[in-house]
Amino acid sequence: MYTITEEGTVVTEWAAGEERRRFLMAALAHDTVDDAVTELLFEHVVLGKYHWTVVANSLAPLLSEATSVADEADWAAVAEHVLDPEAPPVDADGSRRSEQGNVFGISMIRAFLRALADDPFVGERLRRRPEVERRGFDPAYRGGVVKEEILDALRSGTEEDWNVVAGQLITEAREVTGPGAKGGTD
């Protein structure tokens, strides 16, 4: 399948999938979710606790949990970052507990959202939304637009994308653990 961008460039579905997978891998590597991803991979690779499909199906919820604790002020702060990437981050003290019981520092949440907004995959989406880059719009509105685009980018991962990402993460984890790894059920 081919897609034509606003600039008239033809992008194959394969290229779009590769860019999406790269984005998902980068999101999963962020400090905000890295510990949870590492624990999941450890349980699969070393303990042999999960089938690889469980790993693939568990990745998106890890990202959802991290974004679900963000409030309107966090999204407005990331929208300000998009507007002026050179400005120092406006991080707040404190933390929030997710519905799953994990605690996320507010500055970590905002760093995660800024990293997602800075990614070229999301940046392309934000460039199509001119209201994000105009100071005249209400900060909460701009924050809502940034939220919409980031969450949509995260939800854009297909089952095939998550399977490929899980396979790549499992392969990398096995290389780290070496021959002593028991290996998950494949």
Secondary structure, 3 states (H helix, E strand, C coil): CEEECCCCCEEEHHHHHHHHHHHHHHHHHCHHHHHHHHHHHHHHHCCCCCEHHHHHHHHHHHHHHHHHCCCHHHHHHHHHHHHCCCCCCCCCCCEEECCCCCEEEHHHHHHHHHHHHHCHHHHHHHHCCHHHHCCCCCHHHHHHHHHHHHHHHHHCCCHHHHHHHHHHHHHHHHHHHHHHCCCCEC
